Amino acid sequence: MSIKITHIDYMYICCGTSWWLHVNHKRAVVIGGGIAGLCATRVLRDHFDEVVLVERDSSFADGDRRGTPQAKHHHLLLARGLRELDRLFPGFAARLTELGAVELDLGVDLAVARPEGWVPRVRTGIRTLHASRALVERVVADMLKRWNNIRFRFDTDVVGLRVSGGVAQTVSGVRVRACDRAADEVIDADLVVDTTGRSSRLHQWLAPFGKAPPPETVVDPKIGYVSGWFETKSEAQWPKEWWWRAVTVGPMTIECPYAAALFPQENGTWVATLAYGDRPAPRGEATFFSILRSLRSPLVAEMLERTRPISGWHGFQQMPNRLRHFEKWRSPLGGLVVTGDAVCTFNPIYGQGMTVAVLMALNLGAQLERTDVHHPAFSRRFFAAQAEVLSDAWRLATGADFQLPWTVGKRPLGDSVISRYTEALLLASKRELPLRPLLFEVFHLLRPLSSLEQPAVVARVLRQQIVKQIVRAPKGAAYPPLPSA
Ligand SMILES: Cc1cc2nc3c(=O)[nH]c(=O)nc-3n(C[C@H](O)[C@H](O)[C@H](O)COP(=O)(O)OP(=O)(O)OC[C@H]3O[C@@H](n4cnc5c(N)ncnc54)[C@H](O)[C@@H]3O)c2cc1C
């Protein structure tokens, strides 16, 4: 093994700091207790004497909390996210199940209506758990209480950074305003992690120190969500031939700019989401149901008619894919990193946000193993590695969104070829059944996107392009075929 020592490492050694030793630093401060903040806190507690998690809401337990309005909408936890959360928090999956989460194999339990027909069922053997985001967050937060070097500061708003040093500026703490105290206070930190989500105010916090925010890329599919929560007494009340335990109807197209999903959640509850593209939000229950009935399958509406609503209708607009390129930031501040939605948001239809937040936290841990947090190159190395972590999820989400004619953003080179290939792959997977688990694994971030470019996969896609006989279920069938069909 060869060890490469860079110029910066050399200077660091000369300054006499023993960066090769694994030392615990004094304190890390995490701003924001969403999934990204909770996971970052978990990772940091292995590297710091103390981790302070500052959250402006009063607790995590509440699905209605102000800081996470998205919790009112369906949150799919991808299989990779489940696997990594269970590694970070041993017993996570068992606890989520104990609290009522529903286990599904989405290859066989999910009925998927697409323009060309119903997607054939294939057992993937990959476990997914379905629960509200509020429950996922609560289980993770409860597990964090196991460690006694984590301190929670609720009802406390971070209002700025403290920056020290001359030319090489370093963040050395945060300014906070607690709701029960008149004066601001400073919490010292060796490392500050911004996980304040899509409405991060980091750019405002940087301005007093003459720092511009990093460049960003936005790909906006101009979509919105309307979601509602429902309850069933028991699935037994549904017709026997309804084998499915969740349904999606989509994707959006120019002819039908809507997609719908119905998923079971904990304790007999269901969440229904109607996604719409490039138009105002549908208003009122009657409109919502009439759109659901007009889709290529009315199944979601018919299932909902057998349930009881337990919430009002919640809307969410402005959900572009936004990538802040911290890896291209000309002058990163020492002592500061950013993860979660504060770095990258995705069109939520692909269910990637929570999983990618966990992966970013794991990267934080990996970088702390390699480079001391006070090393001048720490932030730069962290952001470079984080860009790699984000790459596949970003390409998957934006690649799919660029198939919508109304999506706004700069198309990457070769994008139309990739889009056509992906579409051909999806269609081919209907007859080439081994492609289905592979696609599933890629979409669930269990395998790299490059797996879809392997010669054997390309050959199967080409074969189906030639055969051109790709649809088994009759096109336009409103109901999924029975398992034997
Ligand atoms: C409608 C919608 C549907 C989604 N569906 C899915 C899905 O199906 N699957 C999926 O994986 N992801 C989904 N996501 C994305 C997912 O919610 C996030 O990616 C994920 O939760 C990570 O968010 P986060 O922790 O970075 O930020 P957030 O969850 O937004 O948390 C930020 C936290 O910071 C706190 N905060 C903010 N400012 C301050 C401050 N100044 N001081 C102190 N605290 C502060 C807030 O109170 C909040 O607790 C969806 C998102 C939306 C909008």
The ligand as a MOL file (V3000), in Angstrom:
LIG
                    3D

  0  0  0     0  0            999 V3000
M  V30 BEGIN CTAB
M  V30 COUNTS 53 58 0 0 0
M  V30 BEGIN ATOM
M  V30 1 C -43.3960 16.4710 0.0160 0
M  V30 2 C -42.1370 15.6870 0.2860 0
M  V30 3 C -42.1490 14.3070 0.2090 0
M  V30 4 C -40.9860 13.5800 0.4520 0
M  V30 5 N -41.0060 12.2280 0.2890 0
M  V30 6 C -39.8740 11.5180 0.5420 0
M  V30 7 C -39.8610 10.1050 0.4100 0
M  V30 8 O -40.8360 9.4830 -0.0340 0
M  V30 9 N -38.7250 9.4420 0.7670 0
M  V30 10 C -37.6080 10.0990 1.1920 0
M  V30 11 O -36.5960 9.4530 1.5180 0
M  V30 12 N -37.5790 11.4410 1.2820 0
M  V30 13 C -38.6680 12.1600 0.9730 0
M  V30 14 N -38.6380 13.5280 1.0790 0
M  V30 15 C -37.3660 14.1830 1.4520 0
M  V30 16 C -37.1090 14.0550 2.9470 0
M  V30 17 O -38.1360 14.6530 3.7110 0
M  V30 18 C -35.7630 14.7100 3.2950 0
M  V30 19 O -34.8550 14.5410 2.2650 0
M  V30 20 C -35.1420 14.0690 4.4920 0
M  V30 21 O -36.0740 14.0500 5.5250 0
M  V30 22 C -33.8730 14.7680 4.9640 0
M  V30 23 O -34.1820 16.0490 5.3890 0
M  V30 24 P -33.2140 16.8960 6.3300 0
M  V30 25 O -32.9940 16.1920 7.6090 0
M  V30 26 O -32.0250 17.2870 5.5450 0
M  V30 27 O -34.0650 18.2180 6.5490 0
M  V30 28 P -35.4400 18.4070 7.3040 0
M  V30 29 O -36.1550 17.1450 7.4450 0
M  V30 30 O -36.1400 19.5160 6.6160 0
M  V30 31 O -35.0100 18.8600 8.7640 0
M  V30 32 C -34.4460 20.1200 9.0170 0
M  V30 33 C -34.5290 20.3650 10.5100 0
M  V30 34 O -33.8030 21.5540 10.8310 0
M  V30 35 C -34.5400 22.3300 11.7640 0
M  V30 36 N -34.0780 23.7180 11.6040 0
M  V30 37 C -34.1860 24.4790 10.4790 0
M  V30 38 N -33.5850 25.6800 10.6900 0
M  V30 39 C -33.0930 25.6540 11.9410 0
M  V30 40 C -32.3700 26.5920 12.7230 0
M  V30 41 N -32.0210 27.7920 12.2280 0
M  V30 42 N -32.0240 26.2500 13.9880 0
M  V30 43 C -32.3640 25.0340 14.5060 0
M  V30 44 N -33.0510 24.1130 13.8110 0
M  V30 45 C -33.4020 24.4130 12.5480 0
M  V30 46 C -35.9910 22.0810 11.3680 0
M  V30 47 O -36.8730 22.3760 12.4260 0
M  V30 48 C -35.9450 20.5890 11.0300 0
M  V30 49 O -36.1370 19.7900 12.1610 0
M  V30 50 C -39.7840 14.2650 0.7980 0
M  V30 51 C -39.7670 15.6590 0.8680 0
M  V30 52 C -40.9160 16.3640 0.5910 0
M  V30 53 C -40.8710 17.8680 0.6270 0
M  V30 END ATOM
M  V30 BEGIN BOND
M  V30 1 1 1 2
M  V30 2 1 2 3
M  V30 3 2 2 52
M  V30 4 2 3 4
M  V30 5 1 4 5
M  V30 6 1 4 50
M  V30 7 2 5 6
M  V30 8 1 6 7
M  V30 9 1 6 13
M  V30 10 2 7 8
M  V30 11 1 7 9
M  V30 12 1 9 10
M  V30 13 2 10 11
M  V30 14 1 10 12
M  V30 15 2 12 13
M  V30 16 1 13 14
M  V30 17 1 14 15
M  V30 18 1 14 50
M  V30 19 1 15 16
M  V30 20 1 16 17
M  V30 21 1 16 18
M  V30 22 1 18 19
M  V30 23 1 18 20
M  V30 24 1 20 21
M  V30 25 1 20 22
M  V30 26 1 22 23
M  V30 27 1 23 24
M  V30 28 2 24 25
M  V30 29 1 24 26
M  V30 30 1 24 27
M  V30 31 1 27 28
M  V30 32 2 28 29
M  V30 33 1 28 30
M  V30 34 1 28 31
M  V30 35 1 31 32
M  V30 36 1 32 33
M  V30 37 1 33 34
M  V30 38 1 33 48
M  V30 39 1 34 35
M  V30 40 1 35 36
M  V30 41 1 35 46
M  V30 42 1 36 37
M  V30 43 1 36 45
M  V30 44 2 37 38
M  V30 45 1 38 39
M  V30 46 1 39 40
M  V30 47 2 39 45
M  V30 48 1 40 41
M  V30 49 2 40 42
M  V30 50 1 42 43
M  V30 51 2 43 44
M  V30 52 1 44 45
M  V30 53 1 46 47
M  V30 54 1 46 48
M  V30 55 1 48 49
M  V30 56 2 50 51
M  V30 57 1 51 52
M  V30 58 1 52 53
M  V30 END BOND
M  V30 END CTAB
M  END
